[in-house]
């Protein structure tokens, strides 16, 4: 399956993006979470938001 990962700033503007080819969501989630650092990371499958991993500068909790 093809997933997209977006690193976003506090205004939800995309800083960078990457494509992930993973067998399923269980594999894609930890790979996307590894990209998390200062900024939030969003994991998408097509037009479905799979998960948001909160970065160090985010005050919100993980979805």
C-alpha positions as CSV (number, residue, x, y, z in Angstrom):
1,X,0.0,0.0,0.0
2,X,1.2,3.5,-0.6
3,X,1.1,6.0,2.2
4,X,2.1,9.7,2.4
5,X,3.8,11.3,5.3
6,X,3.7,15.0,5.9
7,X,5.8,17.0,8.3
8,X,3.8,20.1,9.2
9,X,4.4,23.3,11.1
10,X,2.1,24.8,13.8
11,X,0.0,26.4,11.0
12,X,-0.5,22.9,9.4
13,X,1.6,24.0,6.5
14,X,3.6,21.2,4.9
15,X,7.3,21.5,5.5
16,X,8.2,18.2,3.7
17,X,6.6,15.1,2.4
18,X,7.5,11.5,1.7
19,X,5.9,8.4,0.2
20,X,6.0,5.1,2.1
21,X,5.3,1.8,0.5
22,X,4.2,-0.5,3.4
23,X,2.4,-3.8,3.5
24,X,-0.2,-2.3,5.8
25,X,-1.0,0.4,8.4
26,X,0.7,-1.5,11.2
27,X,4.0,-1.2,9.4
28,X,3.4,2.4,8.2
29,X,2.5,3.8,11.6
30,X,5.9,3.2,13.3
31,X,7.8,4.3,10.2
32,X,6.0,7.6,10.1
33,X,6.4,8.1,13.9
34,X,10.1,7.8,13.5
35,X,10.0,10.9,11.4
36,X,8.5,12.9,14.3
37,X,10.8,15.4,15.9
38,X,10.2,19.1,16.4
39,X,7.2,19.2,14.1
40,X,4.0,17.1,13.8
41,X,3.8,14.3,11.4
42,X,0.7,13.2,9.5
43,X,0.2,9.8,8.0
44,X,-2.2,9.5,5.1
45,X,-3.6,6.6,3.0
46,X,-4.9,8.2,-0.1
47,X,-7.4,10.9,1.2
48,X,-7.8,9.2,4.7
49,X,-5.9,10.6,7.6
50,X,-4.5,7.6,9.4
51,X,-2.7,9.2,12.3
52,X,-1.0,12.4,13.7
53,X,2.2,12.1,15.7
54,X,2.8,15.2,17.7
55,X,6.2,16.8,17.6
56,X,8.1,18.4,20.5
57,X,6.6,21.9,19.9
58,X,3.0,20.7,19.8
59,X,0.7,21.0,22.8
60,X,-1.9,18.6,21.5
61,X,-2.1,14.9,22.2
62,X,-1.6,12.0,19.8
63,X,-4.7,11.1,17.7
